[in-house]
Amino acid sequence: MAITVVGSVAFDTVETPAGRVDRCLAGAATYFSLAASYFTDVRVIAVVGEDFTAKEEAVFAARGIDTRGVERAPGKSFFWQGSYLENLNEAKTLQTDLNVFASFEPKIPAAYQDSEFLFLANIDPVLQKRVRDAMPGVKLVGGDTMNYWINDHRDNLLKMLACVDILLINDTETKLLAGSRNPVKAARDVLSLGPKSLVVKHGEYGATAFFGPNSFHGNGLDSHHPFRAPALPLAEVVDPTGAGDSFAGGFFGYIASQPELTPAVFKRAMFYGGVMGSFTVERFGTERLRQLTREEIEERFAIFRELTHLD
Ligand code: AMP
């Protein structure tokens, strides 16, 4: 089964206590598609500028990712600069240049229309909604966003949230979006905006899934019973950028690889999300995510399992 993803394909400049990288290939859709590519077929919708060369294209090609929906436009690609010097668990944005994304009109290749899954990775919610509306055949829609869009584009974001089945955002974004700071009440507020399930990512502390009344029932999951998955305790986090998108890629990639989305599959997907996020943060940019094997992924999944096994 195939996943189509729309989101930023970008160049990032990132500073962390471990060092600094300048203009490395990044972006929400890039991290998502690399992570998901270990589980299923991935198709990308985005726009890039003249600075996106054959070298960057090769990163997608090496993982078999379909980039027919990545448009080339005159100008520069999306650029983001962030720092983790003050807080390794949350980026401080120093610069966001939308560049070619500012005037992007997504065109969806006909070959993408039979995708069963759609992931609306972080980008302008107007674009996310446009792509969702243009792909009526998908059976499950996931979504992500960030403070940039929650603070300044709230009305558009609310329209996007109304068409998402599973929303994956972090703690701070959940609190920004909701009226309450209590995690359970905040989750309830966010679920009332449209998503059937909400996965709240806690960075180095894992992730919690909350379910609305129209979501799962069974295997210990329902609207009164959230599910928590751990993150792997790591001795060194080199660059946290993309951990959330890689979590989403592992999570949706695993779901897409299974015949049916059952509560048990949802739980395992939370663990695969954590596995992919844990690899990403071990190196700067997408370096670690480019060269994994399925065996390494399964080995780490087994570590996650042991980490939480009680008896
Ligand atoms: P995360 O998984 O949350 O760490 O996502 C990091 C990626 O999001 C970076 O590679 C950035 O290029 C990208 N990004 C940062 N700000 C934005 C934004 N406003 N819209 C879309 N993508 C963004």
Boltz pocket constraint, residues with backbone or C-beta under 6 A from the ligand:
constraints:
  - pocket:
      binder: B
      contacts: [[A, 8], [A, 10], [A, 11], [A, 12], [A, 26], [A, 27], [A, 28], [A, 31], [A, 79], [A, 80], [A, 96], [A, 122], [A, 123], [A, 124], [A, 146], [A, 148], [A, 149], [A, 240], [A, 241], [A, 242], [A, 243], [A, 244], [A, 245], [A, 246]]
      max_distance: 6.0
